[in-house]
């Protein structure tokens, strides 16, 4: 019906259309995951960047590739432009683009650098296709990151040692929160990743400042939440399918785990230190006979001033409805 209609931009189904019908039409019309078919009366989910861009002359740009190779400006609030001299900006040429903003103070990295741009805010347009690993690592003054680009991955170590980072939002979604993405982000407060997250990779939130977090991804890898000293609560939605055995390690204040997801394929979950009073919630309608006996939560507690290999105590929680 809609063959050879390249400019057909907005197709809507009736207000009463089911989610299954929406998904089927999205697939039939080959719509991207970040901009699916919607119902009449609903807002389209894809959001375009609404901000005035930083002038293109503040960036080194290769028109042959569409990649920014360096930020050369001095503004601390930066909005990456959609285009430069009529050429669309599609990404960044490696991890060193914001080298002028990297602060190595109080880190193990040796540097003779005495001055840097105190980058505070970074906004990326929807034209960006990919984030390179380590793009903003060591930008210790960065407080807010807004990404309007629907990307496959956050990139590995993208915000490592961004110690002032408070607010991060991927407005049009992301598929993977990658390894060490938020490593050592002690000030982390507000996060938005959208509804399309497929995986939270190992050590994604290593040493982060998370206090509570709703886990809404298909797969959670081992150590995804490691050494989060302020973390008190994790809530796993029904979307979660697999959880790495040691998904949260060295989280001494973790006091609440809520599992909406199916634990049938989970035999054991291991925590290395947690709060003394740990509450575990599972769905009230869970099947006692076939599901619950398979799901056990073990808490290994390290005792101070002794060899922890000899001095670990084990608490075991057989899952029960709360």
Phi and psi in degrees as GROMACS dihedral restraints (atoms count N, CA, C in turn):
[ dihedral_restraints ]
;  ai    aj    ak    al  type     phi  dphi    fc
    3     4     5     6     1  -110.8    20    10
    4     5     6     7     1    25.6    20    10
    6     7     8     9     1   -66.3    20    10
    7     8     9    10     1   145.3    20    10
    9    10    11    12     1    59.3    20    10
   10    11    12    13     1    40.7    20    10
   12    13    14    15     1  -122.4    20    10
   13    14    15    16     1    71.0    20    10
   15    16    17    18     1   -66.3    20    10
   16    17    18    19     1   -21.0    20    10
   18    19    20    21     1   -99.0    20    10
   19    20    21    22     1     9.8    20    10
   21    22    23    24     1   -74.0    20    10
   22    23    24    25     1   103.0    20    10
   24    25    26    27     1  -101.2    20    10
   25    26    27    28     1   -25.1    20    10
   27    28    29    30     1  -139.0    20    10
   28    29    30    31     1   102.1    20    10
   30    31    32    33     1  -111.8    20    10
   31    32    33    34     1   132.9    20    10
   33    34    35    36     1  -127.5    20    10
   34    35    36    37     1   146.8    20    10
   36    37    38    39     1   -99.6    20    10
   37    38    39    40     1   170.2    20    10
   39    40    41    42     1   -61.6    20    10
   40    41    42    43     1   158.5    20    10
   42    43    44    45     1   -60.2    20    10
   43    44    45    46     1   -26.3    20    10
   45    46    47    48     1   -94.1    20    10
   46    47    48    49     1     8.3    20    10
   48    49    50    51     1   -63.5    20    10
   49    50    51    52     1   139.9    20    10
   51    52    53    54     1   -76.8    20    10
   52    53    54    55     1   163.6    20    10
   54    55    56    57     1   -61.4    20    10
   55    56    57    58     1   -37.9    20    10
   57    58    59    60     1   -63.5    20    10
   58    59    60    61     1   -39.4    20    10
   60    61    62    63     1   -68.6    20    10
   61    62    63    64     1   -39.6    20    10
   63    64    65    66     1   -60.1    20    10
   64    65    66    67     1   -45.2    20    10
   66    67    68    69     1   -63.5    20    10
   67    68    69    70     1   -39.7    20    10
   69    70    71    72     1   -64.5    20    10
   70    71    72    73     1   -43.8    20    10
   72    73    74    75     1   -69.5    20    10
   73    74    75    76     1   -35.6    20    10
   75    76    77    78     1   -59.8    20    10
   76    77    78    79     1   -42.2    20    10
   78    79    80    81     1   -69.5    20    10
   79    80    81    82     1   -42.7    20    10
   81    82    83    84     1   -62.5    20    10
   82    83    84    85     1   -38.3    20    10
   84    85    86    87     1   -89.6    20    10
   85    86    87    88     1     5.8    20    10
   87    88    89    90     1    55.6    20    10
   88    89    90    91     1    41.7    20    10
   90    91    92    93     1   -77.6    20    10
   91    92    93    94     1   145.3    20    10
   93    94    95    96     1   -67.1    20    10
   94    95    96    97     1   156.1    20    10
   96    97    98    99     1   -60.0    20    10
   97    98    99   100     1   -27.5    20    10
   99   100   101   102     1   -88.7    20    10
  100   101   102   103     1    -4.4    20    10
  102   103   104   105     1  -140.9    20    10
  103   104   105   106     1    67.4    20    10
  105   106   107   108     1   -77.1    20    10
  106   107   108   109     1   170.1    20    10
  108   109   110   111     1   -62.5    20    10
  109   110   111   112     1   141.9    20    10
  111   112   113   114     1  -123.5    20    10
  112   113   114   115     1   170.8    20    10
  114   115   116   117     1   -85.5    20    10
  115   116   117   118     1   160.6    20    10
  117   118   119   120     1   -59.2    20    10
  118   119   120   121     1   131.0    20    10
  120   121   122   123     1    93.4    20    10
  121   122   123   124     1   -11.2    20    10
  123   124   125   126     1   -94.1    20    10
  124   125   126   127     1   150.5    20    10
  126   127   128   129     1   -79.4    20    10
  127   128   129   130     1   141.1    20    10
  129   130   131   132     1   -63.9    20    10
  130   131   132   133     1   142.9    20    10
  132   133   134   135     1   -79.1    20    10
  133   134   135   136     1   -21.7    20    10
  135   136   137   138     1   -76.2    20    10
  136   137   138   139     1   128.1    20    10
  138   139   140   141     1  -116.3    20    10
  139   140   141   142     1   128.6    20    10
  141   142   143   144     1   -90.0    20    10
  142   143   144   145     1   146.7    20    10
  144   145   146   147     1   -59.4    20    10
  145   146   147   148     1   125.1    20    10
  147   148   149   150     1   -95.7    20    10
  148   149   150   151     1     0.0    20    10
  150   151   152   153     1   -94.6    20    10
  151   152   153   154     1   153.5    20    10
  153   154   155   156     1   -71.0    20    10
  154   155   156   157     1   127.3    20    10
  156   157   158   159     1   -75.2    20    10
  157   158   159   160     1   155.4    20    10
  159   160   161   162     1   -66.4    20    10
  160   161   162   163     1   138.3    20    10
  162   163   164   165     1   -51.9    20    10
  163   164   165   166     1   139.3    20    10
  165   166   167   168     1   -61.9    20    10
  166   167   168   169     1   -24.0    20    10
  168   169   170   171     1   -68.7    20    10
  169   170   171   172     1    -8.0    20    10
  171   172   173   174     1   -85.3    20    10
  172   173   174   175     1     6.5    20    10
  174   175   176   177     1  -133.0    20    10
  175   176   177   178     1   144.8    20    10
  177   178   179   180     1   -85.7    20    10
  178   179   180   181     1   127.5    20    10
  180   181   182   183     1  -137.4    20    10
  181   182   183   184     1   136.0    20    10
  183   184   185   186     1  -104.0    20    10
  184   185   186   187     1   106.9    20    10
  186   187   188   189     1   -65.5    20    10
  187   188   189   190     1   -20.3    20    10
  189   190   191   192     1   -72.3    20    10
  190   191   192   193     1   -30.3    20    10
  192   193   194   195     1  -110.7    20    10
  193   194   195   196     1   -18.8    20    10
  195   196   197   198     1    77.1    20    10
  196   197   198   199     1    16.9    20    10
  198   199   200   201     1  -106.4    20    10
  199   200   201   202     1   140.2    20    10
  201   202   203   204     1   -85.3    20    10
  202   203   204   205     1   129.4    20    10
  204   205   206   207     1  -102.5    20    10
  205   206   207   208     1   -18.8    20    10
  207   208   209   210     1  -163.1    20    10
  208   209   210   211     1   145.7    20    10
  210   211   212   213     1   -95.6    20    10
  211   212   213   214     1   120.1    20    10
  213   214   215   216     1  -111.7    20    10
  214   215   216   217     1     0.8    20    10
  216   217   218   219     1   -82.5    20    10
  217   218   219   220     1  -176.8    20    10
  219   220   221   222     1  -122.9    20    10
  220   221   222   223     1    -0.6    20    10
  222   223   224   225     1   -63.8    20    10
  223   224   225   226     1   142.2    20    10
  225   226   227   228     1   -95.1    20    10
  226   227   228   229     1   -14.3    20    10
  228   229   230   231     1  -113.1    20    10
  229   230   231   232     1   111.3    20    10
  231   232   233   234     1  -121.1    20    10
  232   233   234   235     1   130.8    20    10
  234   235   236   237     1  -117.7    20    10
  235   236   237   238     1   110.4    20    10
  237   238   239   240     1   -66.2    20    10
  238   239   240   241     1   131.0    20    10
  240   241   242   243     1   -72.6    20    10
  241   242   243   244     1   157.0    20    10
  243   244   245   246     1   -74.2    20    10
  244   245   246   247     1   -28.2    20    10
  246   247   248   249     1  -149.9    20    10
  247   248   249   250     1   161.0    20    10
  249   250   251   252     1  -136.5    20    10
  250   251   252   253     1   119.2    20    10
  252   253   254   255     1    52.4    20    10
  253   254   255   256     1    40.9    20    10
  255   256   257   258     1    82.6    20    10
  256   257   258   259     1    -1.0    20    10
  258   259   260   261     1  -103.6    20    10
  259   260   261   262     1   131.5    20    10
  261   262   263   264     1   -68.6    20    10
  262   263   264   265     1   133.9    20    10
  264   265   266   267     1   -83.7    20    10
  265   266   267   268     1   119.0    20    10
  267   268   269   270     1  -114.3    20    10
  268   269   270   271     1    -8.0    20    10
  270   271   272   273     1   174.0    20    10
  271   272   273   274     1  -161.4    20    10
  273   274   275   276     1  -129.0    20    10
  274   275   276   277     1   142.3    20    10
  276   277   278   279     1   -90.7    20    10
  277   278   279   280     1    78.8    20    10
  279   280   281   282     1    91.0    20    10
  280   281   282   283     1  -177.3    20    10
  282   283   284   285     1   -84.8    20    10
  283   284   285   286     1    -9.7    20    10
  285   286   287   288     1   -95.9    20    10
  286   287   288   289     1    12.8    20    10
  288   289   290   291     1   -61.1    20    10
  289   290   291   292     1   -38.3    20    10
  291   292   293   294     1  -106.4    20    10
  292   293   294   295     1    38.4    20    10
  294   295   296   297     1   -60.1    20    10
  295   296   297   298     1   -32.2    20    10
  297   298   299   300     1   -69.1    20    10
  298   299   300   301     1   -11.8    20    10
  300   301   302   303     1  -107.1    20    10
  301   302   303   304     1    -0.1    20    10
  303   304   305   306     1   -83.6    20    10
  304   305   306   307     1   128.8    20    10
  306   307   308   309     1  -116.7    20    10
  307   308   309   310     1   117.2    20    10
  309   310   311   312     1   -98.2    20    10
  310   311   312   313     1    13.2    20    10
  312   313   314   315     1   -60.8    20    10
  313   314   315   316     1   136.1    20    10
  315   316   317   318     1    58.2    20    10
  316   317   318   319     1    37.1    20    10
  318   319   320   321     1  -127.0    20    10
  319   320   321   322     1   171.5    20    10
  321   322   323   324     1   -83.9    20    10
  322   323   324   325     1    -2.8    20    10
  324   325   326   327     1   -85.4    20    10
  325   326   327   328     1   122.8    20    10
  327   328   329   330     1   -74.9    20    10
  328   329   330   331     1   136.9    20    10
  330   331   332   333     1  -157.4    20    10
  331   332   333   334     1   144.2    20    10
  333   334   335   336     1   -93.7    20    10
  334   335   336   337     1     2.3    20    10
  336   337   338   339     1   -67.7    20    10
  337   338   339   340     1   129.5    20    10
  339   340   341   342     1  -115.9    20    10
  340   341   342   343     1    -9.5    20    10
  342   343   344   345     1  -142.5    20    10
  343   344   345   346     1   147.2    20    10
  345   346   347   348     1  -158.8    20    10
  346   347   348   349     1   162.3    20    10
  348   349   350   351     1   -78.1    20    10
  349   350   351   352     1   125.4    20    10
  351   352   353   354     1   -83.7    20    10
  352   353   354   355     1    68.0    20    10
  354   355   356   357     1   -54.4    20    10
  355   356   357   358     1   121.9    20    10
  357   358   359   360     1  -106.8    20    10
  358   359   360   361     1   -39.4    20    10
  360   361   362   363     1  -135.2    20    10
  361   362   363   364     1   136.5    20    10
  363   364   365   366     1  -132.1    20    10
  364   365   366   367     1   128.9    20    10
  366   367   368   369     1  -122.3    20    10
  367   368   369   370     1   130.5    20    10
  369   370   371   372     1  -110.9    20    10
  370   371   372   373     1   139.8    20    10
  372   373   374   375     1   -79.3    20    10
  373   374   375   376     1   170.9    20    10
  375   376   377   378     1   -72.9    20    10
  376   377   378   379     1    -8.1    20    10
  378   379   380   381     1   -79.7    20    10
  379   380   381   382     1   -16.8    20    10
  381   382   383   384     1   -66.2    20    10
  382   383   384   385     1   136.4    20    10
  384   385   386   387     1  -103.1    20    10
  385   386   387   388     1   -24.9    20    10
  387   388   389   390     1  -157.1    20    10
  388   389   390   391     1   147.7    20    10
  390   391   392   393     1  -110.0    20    10
  391   392   393   394     1   123.3    20    10
  393   394   395   396     1   -72.6    20    10
  394   395   396   397     1   153.7    20    10
  396   397   398   399     1   -58.5    20    10
  397   398   399   400     1   140.7    20    10
  399   400   401   402     1    70.2    20    10
  400   401   402   403     1    17.8    20    10
  402   403   404   405     1   -53.9    20    10
  403   404   405   406     1   -40.9    20    10
  405   406   407   408     1  -119.7    20    10
  406   407   408   409     1    15.2    20    10
  408   409   410   411     1   -59.3    20    10
  409   410   411   412     1   141.7    20    10
  411   412   413   414     1    70.3    20    10
  412   413   414   415     1     9.2    20    10
  414   415   416   417     1   -83.1    20    10
  415   416   417   418     1    81.5    20    10
  417   418   419   420     1   -74.5    20    10
  418   419   420   421     1   -12.8    20    10
  420   421   422   423     1   -96.7    20    10
  421   422   423   424     1    -5.8    20    10
  423   424   425   426     1   -63.4    20    10
  424   425   426   427     1   126.2    20    10
  426   427   428   429     1  -110.1    20    10
  427   428   429   430     1   -34.6    20    10
  429   430   431   432     1  -135.7    20    10
  430   431   432   433     1   132.6    20    10
  432   433   434   435     1  -129.4    20    10
  433   434   435   436     1   121.6    20    10
  435   436   437   438     1  -121.3    20    10
  436   437   438   439     1   123.4    20    10
  438   439   440   441     1  -118.7    20    10
  439   440   441   442     1   115.5    20    10
  441   442   443   444     1   -92.7    20    10
  442   443   444   445     1    -2.5    20    10
  444   445   446   447     1   -82.3    20    10
  445   446   447   448     1   127.9    20    10
  447   448   449   450     1   -78.7    20    10
  448   449   450   451     1   104.2    20    10
  450   451   452   453     1  -114.0    20    10
  451   452   453   454     1   155.9    20    10
  453   454   455   456     1   -69.0    20    10
  454   455   456   457     1   -38.4    20    10
  456   457   458   459     1  -142.1    20    10
  457   458   459   460     1   150.6    20    10
  459   460   461   462     1   -68.1    20    10
  460   461   462   463     1   -18.4    20    10
  462   463   464   465     1    88.5    20    10
  463   464   465   466     1   152.1    20    10
  465   466   467   468     1   -80.2    20    10
  466   467   468   469     1   137.6    20    10
  468   469   470   471     1    55.9    20    10
  469   470   471   472     1    25.7    20    10
  471   472   473   474     1   -60.1    20    10
  472   473   474   475     1   -40.3    20    10
  474   475   476   477     1  -113.3    20    10
  475   476   477   478     1    20.5    20    10
  477   478   479   480     1   -57.1    20    10
  478   479   480   481     1   129.4    20    10
  480   481   482   483     1    62.8    20    10
  481   482   483   484     1    25.9    20    10
  483   484   485   486     1   -84.9    20    10
  484   485   486   487     1    80.2    20    10
  486   487   488   489     1   -71.5    20    10
  487   488   489   490     1   -16.5    20    10
  489   490   491   492     1   -99.2    20    10
  490   491   492   493     1    -1.5    20    10
  492   493   494   495     1   -64.2    20    10
  493   494   495   496     1   121.4    20    10
  495   496   497   498     1  -112.7    20    10
  496   497   498   499     1   -39.5    20    10
  498   499   500   501     1  -125.3    20    10
  499   500   501   502     1   125.6    20    10
  501   502   503   504     1  -135.8    20    10
  502   503   504   505     1   129.7    20    10
  504   505   506   507     1  -142.0    20    10
  505   506   507   508     1   127.0    20    10
  507   508   509   510     1  -102.0    20    10
  508   509   510   511     1    91.9    20    10
  510   511   512   513     1   -63.5    20    10
  511   512   513   514     1   -31.2    20    10
  513   514   515   516     1  -108.2    20    10
  514   515   516   517     1    15.2    20    10
  516   517   518   519     1    95.5    20    10
  517   518   519   520     1   164.4    20    10
  519   520   521   522     1  -152.9    20    10
  520   521   522   523     1   148.3    20    10
  522   523   524   525     1   -89.6    20    10
  523   524   525   526     1   -38.5    20    10
  525   526   527   528     1  -129.2    20    10
  526   527   528   529     1   126.4    20    10
  528   529   530   531     1   -90.8    20    10
  529   530   531   532     1   104.0    20    10
  531   532   533   534     1   -83.4    20    10
  532   533   534   535     1   172.7    20    10
  534   535   536   537     1   -57.4    20    10
  535   536   537   538     1   132.3    20    10
  537   538   539   540     1    58.6    20    10
  538   539   540   541     1    19.0    20    10
  540   541   542   543     1   -55.4    20    10
  541   542   543   544     1   -41.7    20    10
  543   544   545   546     1  -115.9    20    10
  544   545   546   547     1    33.4    20    10
  546   547   548   549     1   -62.0    20    10
  547   548   549   550     1   127.8    20    10
  549   550   551   552     1    61.1    20    10
  550   551   552   553     1    40.2    20    10
  552   553   554   555     1  -102.3    20    10
  553   554   555   556     1    77.5    20    10
  555   556   557   558     1   -68.2    20    10
  556   557   558   559     1   -16.4    20    10
  558   559   560   561     1   -99.8    20    10
  559   560   561   562     1     5.7    20    10
  561   562   563   564     1   -57.1    20    10
  562   563   564   565     1   129.4    20    10
  564   565   566   567     1  -127.5    20    10
  565   566   567   568     1   -58.3    20    10
  567   568   569   570     1  -113.9    20    10
  568   569   570   571     1   127.6    20    10
  570   571   572   573     1  -132.2    20    10
  571   572   573   574     1   142.0    20    10
  573   574   575   576     1  -142.4    20    10
  574   575   576   577     1   121.8    20    10
  576   577   578   579     1  -119.1    20    10
  577   578   579   580     1    -5.9    20    10
  579   580   581   582     1    82.1    20    10
  580   581   582   583     1  -173.2    20    10
  582   583   584   585     1   -99.1    20    10
  583   584   585   586     1     5.4    20    10
  585   586   587   588     1  -107.8    20    10
  586   587   588   589     1    13.4    20    10
  588   589   590   591     1   -67.2    20    10
  589   590   591   592     1   127.1    20    10
  591   592   593   594     1  -100.2    20    10
  592   593   594   595     1   -32.3    20    10
  594   595   596   597     1  -148.2    20    10
  595   596   597   598     1   138.8    20    10
  597   598   599   600     1  -108.6    20    10
  598   599   600   601     1   111.2    20    10
  600   601   602   603     1   -78.9    20    10
  601   602   603   604     1   170.5    20    10
  603   604   605   606     1   -58.5    20    10
  604   605   606   607     1   135.8    20    10
  606   607   608   609     1    59.8    20    10
  607   608   609   610     1    23.8    20    10
  609   610   611   612     1   -57.8    20    10
  610   611   612   613     1   -38.8    20    10
  612   613   614   615     1  -114.7    20    10
  613   614   615   616     1    33.8    20    10
  615   616   617   618     1   -54.7    20    10
  616   617   618   619     1   125.1    20    10
  618   619   620   621     1    57.2    20    10
  619   620   621   622     1    28.4    20    10
  621   622   623   624     1   -85.9    20    10
  622   623   624   625     1   169.4    20    10
  624   625   626   627     1   -92.8    20    10
  625   626   627   628     1    17.6    20    10
  627   628   629   630     1   -54.8    20    10
  628   629   630   631     1   139.6    20    10
  630   631   632   633     1  -108.9    20    10
  631   632   633   634     1   -45.0    20    10
  633   634   635   636     1  -135.8    20    10
  634   635   636   637     1   153.0    20    10
  636   637   638   639     1  -154.4    20    10
  637   638   639   640     1   134.3    20    10
  639   640   641   642     1   -96.1    20    10
  640   641   642   643     1   115.4    20    10
  642   643   644   645     1   -88.2    20    10
  643   644   645   646     1   106.7    20    10
  645   646   647   648     1  -125.7    20    10
  646   647   648   649     1    65.7    20    10
  648   649   650   651     1  -142.9    20    10
  649   650   651   652     1   155.5    20    10
  651   652   653   654     1   -65.8    20    10
  652   653   654   655     1   -41.4    20    10
  654   655   656   657     1  -129.5    20    10
  655   656   657   658     1   133.3    20    10
  657   658   659   660     1  -118.4    20    10
  658   659   660   661     1   117.4    20    10
  660   661   662   663     1   -85.4    20    10
  661   662   663   664     1   166.0    20    10
  663   664   665   666     1   -56.0    20    10
  664   665   666   667     1   133.8    20    10
  666   667   668   669     1    72.2    20    10
  667   668   669   670     1    17.1    20    10
  669   670   671   672     1   -56.6    20    10
  670   671   672   673     1   -35.8    20    10
  672   673   674   675     1  -119.8    20    10
  673   674   675   676     1    80.8    20    10
  675   676   677   678     1  -106.7    20    10
  676   677   678   679     1   137.0    20    10
  678   679   680   681     1    55.6    20    10
  679   680   681   682     1    38.3    20    10
  681   682   683   684     1   -91.9    20    10
  682   683   684   685     1    90.7    20    10
  684   685   686   687     1   -67.0    20    10
  685   686   687   688     1   -26.4    20    10
  687   688   689   690     1   -93.7    20    10
  688   689   690   691     1    -4.3    20    10
  690   691   692   693     1   -69.5    20    10
  691   692   693   694     1   124.3    20    10
  693   694   695   696     1  -113.1    20    10
  694   695   696   697     1   -24.5    20    10
  696   697   698   699     1  -148.4    20    10
  697   698   699   700     1   136.0    20    10
  699   700   701   702     1  -125.9    20    10
  700   701   702   703     1   131.8    20    10
  702   703   704   705     1  -121.7    20    10
  703   704   705   706     1   115.0    20    10
  705   706   707   708     1   -96.3    20    10
  706   707   708   709     1   118.6    20    10
  708   709   710   711     1   -77.5    20    10
  709   710   711   712     1   174.2    20    10
  711   712   713   714     1   -64.3    20    10
  712   713   714   715     1   -17.9    20    10
  714   715   716   717     1   -67.2    20    10
  715   716   717   718     1   -28.2    20    10
  717   718   719   720     1   -65.9    20    10
  718   719   720   721     1   131.1    20    10
  720   721   722   723     1  -111.6    20    10
  721   722   723   724     1   -38.3    20    10
  723   724   725   726     1  -133.8    20    10
  724   725   726   727     1   143.4    20    10
  726   727   728   729     1  -129.9    20    10
  727   728   729   730     1   125.0    20    10
  729   730   731   732     1   -61.4    20    10
  730   731   732   733     1   143.5    20    10
  732   733   734   735     1   -55.4    20    10
  733   734   735   736     1   -44.1    20    10
  735   736   737   738     1  -107.3    20    10
  736   737   738   739     1    63.9    20    10
  738   739   740   741     1   -71.9    20    10
  739   740   741   742     1   -25.9    20    10
  741   742   743   744     1  -136.8    20    10
  742   743   744   745     1   114.0    20    10
  744   745   746   747     1  -122.9    20    10
  745   746   747   748     1   145.3    20    10
  747   748   749   750     1    54.3    20    10
  748   749   750   751     1    50.6    20    10
  750   751   752   753     1  -116.6    20    10
  751   752   753   754     1    80.8    20    10
  753   754   755   756     1   -66.9    20    10
  754   755   756   757     1   -16.1    20    10
  756   757   758   759     1  -107.7    20    10
  757   758   759   760     1    10.1    20    10
  759   760   761   762     1   -68.3    20    10
  760   761   762   763     1   108.9    20    10
  762   763   764   765     1  -113.0    20    10
  763   764   765   766     1   -10.5    20    10
  765   766   767   768     1  -146.2    20    10
  766   767   768   769     1   131.0    20    10
  768   769   770   771     1  -124.6    20    10
  769   770   771   772     1   128.4    20    10
  771   772   773   774     1  -122.7    20    10
  772   773   774   775     1   118.3    20    10
  774   775   776   777     1  -110.1    20    10
  775   776   777   778     1   103.5    20    10
  777   778   779   780     1   -83.4    20    10
  778   779   780   781     1   -18.7    20    10
  780   781   782   783     1   -77.7    20    10
  781   782   783   784     1   166.3    20    10
  783   784   785   786     1   -76.5    20    10
  784   785   786   787     1   122.7    20    10
  786   787   788   789     1   -97.6    20    10
  787   788   789   790     1    11.2    20    10
  789   790   791   792     1   -59.2    20    10
  790   791   792   793     1   -34.4    20    10
  792   793   794   795     1   -96.7    20    10
  793   794   795   796     1    10.6    20    10
  795   796   797   798     1  -108.0    20    10
  796   797   798   799     1   116.4    20    10
  798   799   800   801     1   -92.2    20    10
  799   800   801   802     1   -34.3    20    10
  801   802   803   804     1  -156.0    20    10
  802   803   804   805     1   137.8    20    10
  804   805   806   807     1  -124.6    20    10
  805   806   807   808     1   133.8    20    10
  807   808   809   810     1  -120.9    20    10
  808   809   810   811     1   124.8    20    10
  810   811   812   813     1  -110.7    20    10
  811   812   813   814     1   134.5    20    10
  813   814   815   816     1  -103.0    20    10
  814   815   816   817     1    96.9    20    10
  816   817   818   819     1    75.7    20    10
  817   818   819   820     1   135.4    20    10
  819   820   821   822     1  -157.3    20    10
  820   821   822   823     1   174.1    20    10
  822   823   824   825     1   -62.7    20    10
  823   824   825   826     1   146.2    20    10
  825   826   827   828     1   -56.8    20    10
  826   827   828   829     1   -36.7    20    10
  828   829   830   831     1  -104.7    20    10
  829   830   831   832     1    94.4    20    10
  831   832   833   834     1  -106.1    20    10
  832   833   834   835     1   122.4    20    10
  834   835   836   837     1  -103.1    20    10
  835   836   837   838     1   130.5    20    10
  837   838   839   840     1  -117.1    20    10
  838   839   840   841     1   123.8    20    10
  840   841   842   843     1  -109.9    20    10
  841   842   843   844     1   138.0    20    10
  843   844   845   846     1  -134.1    20    10
  844   845   846   847     1   165.9    20    10
  846   847   848   849     1   -58.2    20    10
  847   848   849   850     1   139.5    20    10
  849   850   851   852     1   -65.3    20    10
  850   851   852   853     1   -23.6    20    10
  852   853   854   855     1   -94.7    20    10
  853   854   855   856     1    14.3    20    10
  855   856   857   858     1   -62.5    20    10
  856   857   858   859     1   146.7    20    10
  858   859   860   861     1   -80.8    20    10
  859   860   861   862     1   105.5    20    10
  861   862   863   864     1   -56.3    20    10
  862   863   864   865     1   -42.0    20    10
  864   865   866   867     1   -74.1    20    10
  865   866   867   868     1   -40.4    20    10
  867   868   869   870     1  -103.9    20    10
  868   869   870   871     1   -21.9    20    10
  870   871   872   873     1  -107.9    20    10
  871   872   873   874     1   -49.7    20    10
  873   874   875   876     1   -66.5    20    10
  874   875   876   877     1   -40.3    20    10
  876   877   878   879     1   -62.0    20    10
  877   878   879   880     1   -20.0    20    10
  879   880   881   882     1   -81.7    20    10
  880   881   882   883     1   -20.0    20    10
  882   883   884   885     1  -104.3    20    10
  883   884   885   886     1   109.2    20    10
  885   886   887   888     1  -124.7    20    10
  886   887   888   889     1   145.0    20    10
  888   889   890   891     1  -115.2    20    10
  889   890   891   892     1   120.4    20    10
  891   892   893   894     1  -107.7    20    10
  892   893   894   895     1   134.2    20    10
  894   895   896   897     1  -117.6    20    10
  895   896   897   898     1   115.6    20    10
  897   898   899   900     1   -96.1    20    10
  898   899   900   901     1   125.2    20    10
  900   901   902   903     1  -111.6    20    10
  901   902   903   904     1   126.9    20    10
  903   904   905   906     1   -82.1    20    10
  904   905   906   907     1   135.3    20    10
  906   907   908   909     1   -98.5    20    10
  907   908   909   910     1   136.6    20    10
  909   910   911   912     1   -69.0    20    10
  910   911   912   913     1   151.5    20    10
  912   913   914   915     1    61.8    20    10
  913   914   915   916     1    22.7    20    10
  915   916   917   918     1  -138.9    20    10
  916   917   918   919     1   162.1    20    10
  918   919   920   921     1   -65.0    20    10
  919   920   921   922     1   113.5    20    10
  921   922   923   924     1   -66.1    20    10
  922   923   924   925     1   -20.6    20    10
  924   925   926   927     1   -66.5    20    10
  925   926   927   928     1   -31.6    20    10
  927   928   929   930     1   -94.4    20    10
  928   929   930   931     1   -18.6    20    10
  930   931   932   933     1  -121.2    20    10
  931   932   933   934     1    42.2    20    10
  933   934   935   936     1   -99.5    20    10
  934   935   936   937     1   134.7    20    10
  936   937   938   939     1  -105.1    20    10
  937   938   939   940     1   149.8    20    10
  939   940   941   942     1  -117.5    20    10
  940   941   942   943     1   123.8    20    10
  942   943   944   945     1  -109.3    20    10
  943   944   945   946     1   131.3    20    10
  945   946   947   948     1  -118.5    20    10
  946   947   948   949     1   131.7    20    10
  948   949   950   951     1  -114.9    20    10
  949   950   951   952     1   111.5    20    10
  951   952   953   954     1   -78.1    20    10
  952   953   954   955     1   128.0    20    10
  954   955   956   957     1   -64.3    20    10
  955   956   957   958     1   131.1    20    10
  957   958   959   960     1  -138.3    20    10
  958   959   960   961     1   150.4    20    10
  960   961   962   963     1   -61.7    20    10
  961   962   963   964     1   145.1    20    10
